[in-house]
């Protein structure tokens, strides 16, 4: 009888240790999950260029875009950001398509159609986005995208356009994993009403 009680106590103790470990692991996972917020990006005028190929040459392209702005006396109005036009998990790096945008003053629209084959000025409409932070030190943001996709699906939204990444640190200098950015996915509310 005493042996059975000791075994039962040991089993209860082991079960409580397992439960505490599971709670700790869940708390750590929750801390690592990206916090998602919703934001509206107002319509804006952007100077942009479309780049094909590996993201490694983006820094040079951003520099060229700022140089183009300077030669035309176009004043940048914010940080550079990328719009990913195709999914890098479904295509090879030489076929990545990225639109690099720099917000500029509205009067830059007078240059629309005159800046080259892959570089131009345009107005982009307002958009609502789900946003999560990619912290410095993260080389692979796939977990941020998964968190965003999970949040969007679980909160009555659907993705409406290509993902956007806004760089909060200089996108021309350093390596990607050293940069802090906001990853945004344009969204629309899903209507559950039947028509």
KACORDA-V70160 format. One record per backbone hydrogen bond with DSSP energy under -0.5 kcal/mol. CO is the residue of the C=O (numbers start at 1). NH is the residue of the N-H. E is the energy in kcal/mol with one decimal. If there is no record, write none. Layout:
# KACORDA-V70160
co = <CO:CO>
nh = <NH:NH>
e = <E:E>
This chain:
# KACORDA-V70160
co = <1:2:3:4:5:6:7:8:9:10:11:12:13:14:15:16:17:18:19:20:21:22:23:24:25:26:27:28:29:37:39:39:40:41:44:45:46:46:47:48:49:49:51:54:55:57:58:59:60:61:62:63:64:65:66:67:68:69:70:73:74:75:79:80:81:82:82:83:83:86:87:92:93:96:97:97:98:98:99:99:100:101:102:103:103:104:105:106:107:108:109:111:118:120:122:122:124:127:128:129:130:131:132:133:134:135:137:139:140:141:141:142:143:144:145:146:147:148:149:150:151:152:152:153:156:158:163:164:165:165:166:175:176:177:180:180:181:181:182:182:183:184:185:186:186:188:190>
nh = <5:6:7:8:9:10:11:12:13:14:15:16:17:18:19:20:21:22:23:24:25:26:27:28:29:30:31:32:33:131:41:129:42:127:124:104:48:122:102:120:51:100:98:57:58:61:62:63:64:65:66:67:68:69:70:71:72:74:73:75:76:105:103:167:101:84:165:85:99:88:90:95:96:53:85:86:51:100:83:101:49:81:47:77:78:45:108:109:110:111:112:114:50:48:46:124:44:41:187:39:185:37:183:135:181:138:139:141:143:144:145:146:147:148:149:150:151:152:153:154:155:155:157:156:190:188:84:184:82:167:182:178:179:137:168:169:134:183:166:184:132:164:130:160:161:158:192>
e = <-1.9:-2.3:-2.6:-2.6:-2.7:-2.6:-2.6:-2.5:-2.6:-2.7:-2.6:-2.4:-2.2:-2.4:-2.5:-2.4:-2.4:-2.5:-2.3:-2.5:-2.6:-2.6:-2.4:-2.4:-2.5:-2.4:-2.1:-1.5:-1.2:-3.2:-0.5:-3.2:-0.6:-2.3:-3.3:-2.7:-0.5:-2.1:-2.3:-2.2:-0.5:-2.8:-2.5:-1.3:-1.9:-1.8:-2.7:-2.1:-2.2:-2.1:-2.4:-2.1:-2.4:-2.2:-2.2:-2.3:-1.5:-3.2:-1.0:-0.5:-0.6:-1.4:-0.5:-1.6:-3.2:-0.5:-2.6:-0.8:-2.8:-0.6:-1.9:-2.3:-1.2:-2.5:-2.1:-0.8:-3.2:-0.7:-2.2:-0.5:-1.8:-2.3:-2.7:-3.8:-0.5:-0.5:-1.8:-1.9:-1.4:-2.3:-1.8:-2.3:-1.8:-2.9:-3.0:-0.5:-1.9:-3.4:-2.7:-2.5:-2.2:-2.1:-3.1:-0.7:-2.3:-1.3:-0.7:-0.6:-0.6:-0.9:-1.9:-2.3:-2.3:-2.5:-2.9:-2.7:-2.6:-2.9:-2.3:-2.2:-0.8:-0.9:-2.1:-0.7:-3.1:-1.9:-2.3:-3.4:-2.7:-0.5:-2.7:-1.6:-2.0:-4.0:-2.4:-1.0:-3.3:-0.5:-2.6:-0.5:-2.2:-3.1:-2.4:-3.0:-0.7:-2.1:-0.5>
